[in-house]
């Protein structure tokens, strides 16, 4: 089972490709992603984080509800913003407050290739936006100002030198 790709790998900065159809290959990829998310005890995982440049992510928020998003589009965002601490499986050991819309509407395909739309708020809205960013080559640290980003990167480097 592949490990989660970490900061420094170029795939994390690239835009992912549309999925043309849900087939056995995509179903296997999603199954692999679920296994990795379980192993890492995360709340979300995007395909680029395991080396697959596909527009797919999964969420598990709350921890017992697994959702699959294929070719997602955020179709609406609230005016109201909120700050909340985020971390990332691809940047382990560091967290920072990130400002995001508190509510969103999203449209995507499910694992059967069927289109669905949901409106969400709170932690699920945040996780979806975080994972959606991965599909566009954006990391949560890219949302920080330069001073905050430098601080987080120094902590990350210090923690990884210790390993």
N, C-alpha and C positions, 0 to 999 in steps of 0.2 A: 504494500500500500504506500503510495507516494506521501511524502511529507509536505507540510505547508511551506510554500516558497516565502522567503523572507526578504526584507528590505535590501536593495542592491541588485536584485534580479530585474532585468529590463521588462519582462512581461507584465510586471506590476504597473508600469507606466504606459502600457499600450492599450488602445481601444480594442475591445473584443468584437468578434464577428457574429453576425446574426446566425441563428440556428434555422436552417431551411426546413427541416421536418423533425418530428420526434420519432426516432427509430431506435433499434436495439443499442446502437453505439451511445446515443444520448441517454437512454435509460440506464445503461451501465455506468456512464459518467456520473449521473445523479446518485446512483447507489453507492459509488465510490466516495462521492462528496459527503453523503450521509454518514458513512463509516468514519470518515476523517473528522467530521464535526462532532460525532459522538466521542471519538477517542480524545479529541482536544478539549472537550467539554465547552465548546463555543456556542454562541447564539446565532451565528451566521457565517456563511462561507460562500465565496464567489469562485467560479471555475478558474479564473486566472491565478488564484492563490494556490492551485495545485497544478499549474502549468498548462491549462487548457484555455485558449483564447476564444471562449464561447460566451455568449450573452446568457449566462445561467447563474443564478444564485439560489441558496436555500436559507431559510431562517427556522429557528426553533425558539419561538417566544410566544407564550410562556414555554418553558422547557418541554412540555408534553405535546405541543402543537407544531408539527413540521409542515412547512410550506415550501413549494417549489415554484420558482419564477423563471420562465424561459422567455427570452426577448422582451424583457420588461420595459415599460415607459412610465415615468412619473407624469401623470396627466393633470395634476393640480397640487398646489401647495398652499398652505395657510399663510396669511400675512404675519400671524403670531410666530415669533421665534423663541426658542429656548436653548439654554446652554446646559450641557450634560457631559459627564466624563465618559470618554470613549477609549477603547483599546483596540487592538487588532491582532489576530493570530499571525499576521505577516510582520508585525513589529512587536514581538513579545516583550513583556516586562515593562512597558511604558503606557501611560495614560495621560490624556489632556482633555480639558473642556473644549467642546466644539459646539458652535451655534448652528442650529438647523431649524427649518420650519417644524412646528409642533404637530401638524396634521398634514397628511398627503393622500392623494388618490393615485392608485397605480393600476395599470392594465398589463397583463402578461398572459402567456400560455401556461397551462398546468402540465403535469407529466404525461397527460394524454393528448397534448396539443390543442386543448380546448381553451379558448380565450375567456379570461375572467377579469373582473374589476373589483377592487375593494378600496374602501376608504379606511384609513387607520390613523391612530394617534398614539402618543406616549412612546414607550420603549420600542414597540414594533415599528412605528414610523421611523424612528431613529435608526434601527438596525437595517431596515429596508434601504434607507437613503445611503447608509454607510456601504452596504453591499453593492448597491446600484453604482456608486462612485467607482468601485473596483472595476466595473465593466467599461468605464471610460478612462481608466488609467489614473484615477485620482485616489490618493490615500488620505486618511484623516489628518495626517500632519500637514498636508497641503492646504488645509482649511485654517491653519494657525497663522498668526502673524510671524514675521521673521524671528523675533526674539524668542517667542514661545517654541517655535520649531527647532531653533538651535539648542535650546535647553533640553527638549525631549530627545533630540538626536545624540546629545552628549551623554545623557543617562543611558540610552540604548547602547551606545558604543561601549560605555563603561561596563554595563551588565554583560555584554557579549565577549569582552576581553577576558572577563572572569571565568568564562566557560572553557 
